[in-house]
Amino acid sequence: MTIELKFLAASVVIGLVHLVAASHLISFQYGYRWTASNRDEPVPPLRGLANRIDQATTNFLETLPFSLRWYWRFV
């Protein structure tokens, strides 16, 4: 396996960790009833670690397609 494929596999694992961590921290902050609800009511903005992890997840998911495109350019 080439180093590029190892980095690609690692980025997929990191992305999954981001998603799981963000969803759990948001559920801890808003509660599991909110998680299972239809979310029609406005909620206060996230605070603390949940906010930071949510921002990191959003940034990662926005830049991942560009990284993948760069990788496939050289393969």
GROMACS elastic network, one bead per residue, 0.5 to 0.9 nm:
[ bonds ]
;  ai    aj funct       b0    kb
    1     4     6  0.81794   500
    1     5     6  0.63222   500
    1     6     6  0.69275   500
    2     5     6  0.53802   500
    2     6     6  0.64768   500
    2     7     6  0.88488   500
    3     7     6  0.62415   500
    3     8     6  0.85767   500
    4     7     6  0.51089   500
    4     8     6  0.61420   500
    4     9     6  0.86443   500
    4    71     6  0.72308   500
    5     9     6  0.60834   500
    5    10     6  0.84432   500
    5    71     6  0.88689   500
    6     9     6  0.51246   500
    6    10     6  0.60913   500
    6    11     6  0.85699   500
    7    11     6  0.60608   500
    7    12     6  0.86384   500
    8    11     6  0.51153   500
    8    12     6  0.63625   500
    8    13     6  0.87732   500
    8    67     6  0.89253   500
    8    68     6  0.77291   500
    8    71     6  0.83810   500
    9    12     6  0.51720   500
    9    13     6  0.63614   500
    9    14     6  0.86789   500
   10    13     6  0.50855   500
   10    14     6  0.61000   500
   10    15     6  0.85153   500
   11    15     6  0.59973   500
   11    16     6  0.85986   500
   11    64     6  0.81291   500
   12    15     6  0.50279   500
   12    16     6  0.63078   500
   12    17     6  0.86938   500
   13    16     6  0.51719   500
   13    17     6  0.62600   500
   13    18     6  0.86290   500
   14    17     6  0.50337   500
   14    18     6  0.61180   500
   14    19     6  0.86760   500
   15    18     6  0.50227   500
   15    19     6  0.62704   500
   15    20     6  0.87145   500
   15    57     6  0.74288   500
   15    60     6  0.71834   500
   15    61     6  0.74089   500
   15    64     6  0.87869   500
   16    19     6  0.51046   500
   16    20     6  0.61817   500
   16    21     6  0.84947   500
   17    20     6  0.52332   500
   17    21     6  0.59724   500
   17    22     6  0.84074   500
   18    21     6  0.52623   500
   18    22     6  0.59898   500
   18    23     6  0.84913   500
   18    53     6  0.72070   500
   18    54     6  0.81566   500
   18    56     6  0.75961   500
   18    57     6  0.54490   500
   18    60     6  0.83481   500
   19    22     6  0.52497   500
   19    23     6  0.60716   500
   19    24     6  0.85713   500
   19    53     6  0.89072   500
   19    54     6  0.84184   500
   19    57     6  0.65221   500
   20    23     6  0.52731   500
   20    24     6  0.61657   500
   20    25     6  0.85890   500
   21    24     6  0.53070   500
   21    25     6  0.61017   500
   21    26     6  0.85101   500
   21    50     6  0.85720   500
   21    53     6  0.72173   500
   21    54     6  0.85882   500
   21    57     6  0.89835   500
   22    25     6  0.52457   500
   22    26     6  0.60105   500
   22    27     6  0.84420   500
   22    50     6  0.64908   500
   22    51     6  0.84870   500
   22    52     6  0.88898   500
   22    53     6  0.55660   500
   22    54     6  0.53819   500
   22    55     6  0.89605   500
   22    56     6  0.88405   500
   22    57     6  0.71100   500
   23    26     6  0.52392   500
   23    27     6  0.60739   500
   23    28     6  0.85894   500
   23    35     6  0.89684   500
   23    50     6  0.87659   500
   23    54     6  0.82728   500
   24    27     6  0.50393   500
   24    28     6  0.60845   500
   24    29     6  0.86278   500
   24    50     6  0.86653   500
   25    28     6  0.50057   500
   25    29     6  0.62234   500
   25    30     6  0.86633   500
   25    49     6  0.76788   500
   25    50     6  0.51632   500
   25    51     6  0.87141   500
   25    53     6  0.80842   500
   25    54     6  0.86593   500
   26    29     6  0.51292   500
   26    30     6  0.60528   500
   26    31     6  0.78087   500
   26    35     6  0.84231   500
   26    46     6  0.75215   500
   26    50     6  0.58011   500
   26    51     6  0.81927   500
   26    54     6  0.80963   500
   27    30     6  0.52902   500
   27    31     6  0.50031   500
   27    32     6  0.55105   500
   27    33     6  0.85800   500
   27    34     6  0.74977   500
   27    35     6  0.60579   500
   28    31     6  0.53261   500
   28    32     6  0.71723   500
   28    50     6  0.87203   500
   29    32     6  0.88372   500
   29    46     6  0.76466   500
   29    47     6  0.82519   500
   29    50     6  0.74973   500
   30    33     6  0.80120   500
   30    34     6  0.61011   500
   30    35     6  0.75369   500
   30    43     6  0.81867   500
   30    44     6  0.89140   500
   30    46     6  0.85391   500
   31    34     6  0.55424   500
   31    35     6  0.66267   500
   32    36     6  0.62524   500
   32    37     6  0.84867   500
   33    36     6  0.52198   500
   33    37     6  0.60294   500
   34    38     6  0.77649   500
   34    39     6  0.67647   500
   35    38     6  0.81999   500
   35    39     6  0.80363   500
   36    39     6  0.84714   500
   37    40     6  0.81944   500
   38    41     6  0.84527   500
   39    42     6  0.74005   500
   39    43     6  0.84189   500
   43    46     6  0.86755   500
   44    47     6  0.88077   500
   45    51     6  0.80211   500
   46    49     6  0.85285   500
   46    50     6  0.61860   500
   46    52     6  0.87150   500
   46    54     6  0.85398   500
   47    50     6  0.60553   500
   47    51     6  0.52232   500
   47    52     6  0.80929   500
   48    51     6  0.55198   500
   48    52     6  0.65632   500
   48    53     6  0.89140   500
   49    52     6  0.50373   500
   49    53     6  0.60765   500
   49    54     6  0.84064   500
   50    53     6  0.52741   500
   50    54     6  0.60186   500
   50    55     6  0.85699   500
   51    54     6  0.51155   500
   51    55     6  0.61543   500
   51    56     6  0.85830   500
   52    55     6  0.51781   500
   52    56     6  0.61448   500
   52    57     6  0.86157   500
   53    57     6  0.60664   500
   53    58     6  0.85507   500
   54    57     6  0.51168   500
   54    58     6  0.61899   500
   54    59     6  0.86243   500
   55    58     6  0.50840   500
   55    59     6  0.61155   500
   55    60     6  0.85106   500
   56    59     6  0.51238   500
   56    60     6  0.60293   500
   56    61     6  0.85568   500
   57    60     6  0.50900   500
   57    61     6  0.60907   500
   57    62     6  0.85063   500
   58    61     6  0.52489   500
   58    62     6  0.61188   500
   58    63     6  0.87240   500
   59    62     6  0.51276   500
   59    63     6  0.62698   500
   59    64     6  0.85342   500
   60    63     6  0.53623   500
   60    64     6  0.59107   500
   61    64     6  0.53153   500
   61    65     6  0.75120   500
   62    65     6  0.68980   500
   62    66     6  0.80703   500
   63    66     6  0.54445   500
   63    67     6  0.64939   500
   63    68     6  0.88685   500
   64    67     6  0.50535   500
   64    68     6  0.61578   500
   64    69     6  0.85453   500
   65    68     6  0.50032   500
   65    69     6  0.60200   500
   65    70     6  0.85247   500
   66    69     6  0.50134   500
   66    70     6  0.61593   500
   66    71     6  0.86248   500
   67    70     6  0.50619   500
   67    71     6  0.62388   500
   67    72     6  0.87749   500
   68    72     6  0.62184   500
   68    73     6  0.85743   500
   69    72     6  0.52410   500
   69    73     6  0.62200   500
   70    73     6  0.52048   500
   70    74     6  0.70072   500
   71    74     6  0.56499   500
   71    75     6  0.66241   500
   72    75     6  0.50767   500
